Amino acid sequence: MGQTAHVSADVWTAVVTVVSALSFAAWLWLLFARGFFWRTDVRLPVQEEPDVWPSVCVVVPARDEAAVLPASLPSLLAQDYPGRAEVFLIDDGSTDGTGELACELARRREGLPLTVASPGEPPADWTGKLWAVRHGIGLARAREPEYLLLTDADIAHAPDSLRRLVAAARTGGHDVVSQMARLRVDSVWERLVVPAFVYFFAQLYPFRWIGGRDGRRVTRTAAAAGGCVLLRADTAERARIPDAIRHAVIDDVALARAVKGVGGRVWLGLADRVDSVRPYPRLHDLWRMVSRSAYAQLRHNPLVLAGTVAGLALVYLVPPAAVVVGAATGNAAALLSGAAAWLVMAGTYLPMLRYYRQPLWLAPLLPFTALLYLLMTVDSAVQHYRGRGAAWKGRTYARPGAVADEG
């Protein structure tokens, strides 16, 4: 019996050592071979102002956005843009007076012309947001714009935002220039969860790979940030946007893939002067934001879900667990490899915390935040199989076909 217990302890020690070493190896790979995803210096590329500024139509899908509209819409109407520009706010069945408030905000100040319209209820094979975008693009086409700016109703833009986006697109020859708006980080839960949200997104879609042109893996990587997407109008037509992605809940990634699918160039980076004003004061609010589309991101595939859970556990949960187990059992190898992996993890998170102007002591807490995201992802799958599906502004897309594979 004693010998059996001794063998079992040896096996357990070996397993812990190997798993902690694998976690450390994974972090070395992420550090050097994942497009330097952890860096936050991918900002708007070089911009040269054109001699003649192209026309732009701004499309804003809005459903029950009266609470945030006073902080966002005036910033769009006040854009300092030298060319012709116009804003189309599409009131998608709001019950809180969103459309009326938008008109009132436009009446209070001079600025870009505003058109408020409503598309009616979406057909069964469309997500509501994209149906609103389709209606807005349809209205915009009558103006024959060269560019479309697709932006969410909770996004506030600095006065020079539009001109900088257009100048970057023209200078770099990009069909899509997208900025990930700086999200709000006021509440305790926002500080803990929001920077990690952007960090994880960049890990999935390294910004350098999205904008790169060399190498098969680089050219196939596509993503955008739905809150701020400048899109060439002729490219949108060629890629059949939004009709070709009408099922997508994660519409920004689907849009970027559609553009790259027709040979377009996509650029994505972090924003300096584009901010989300939407509050997420409680964990419940952030949980709902993530879980509404997490399983759609995994293509509703149980095997991919299992792999994701295992991967998150290996990369984020094993390092602190190895430190604790190694210290408790005297397993120096597990302790050292776990501590090294945890140190690399925290180090890669520091730039994102600086970008969000958050205290750096939050970096070692990333495993806890990753555990929350793991649970949110599992909950997203549970909600899917309970028939609740993904949701956008009170609409639920429970049928599998309504949130189709985006890849």
ZIMO-V526647 format. One line per field, one symbol per residue. burial: + if it has 9 or more other C-alpha atoms within 8 Angstrom, else -. A space follows every 50 residues. Layout:
# ZIMO-V526647
burial->???
This chain:
# ZIMO-V526647
burial->------------+--++++++++++++++++--+++++++-+++--+--- --++++++++++++++-++++++++++++-+-++++++++++++--+++- +++-++-----+++-++++--+--+++++++++++++-++----++++++ ++++++++++++++++++++++-++++++++++++-+-++++++++-++- +++-+++++++------++-+++++++++++++-++--+-++--++++++ ++++++++++---++++++++--+++++-++++-+++--+++++++++++ ---++---+--++++++++++++++++---+--+++++++++++++++++ ++++-+-+---+++-++-+++-++-++++++-++---+++++---+++-- -+++-+-
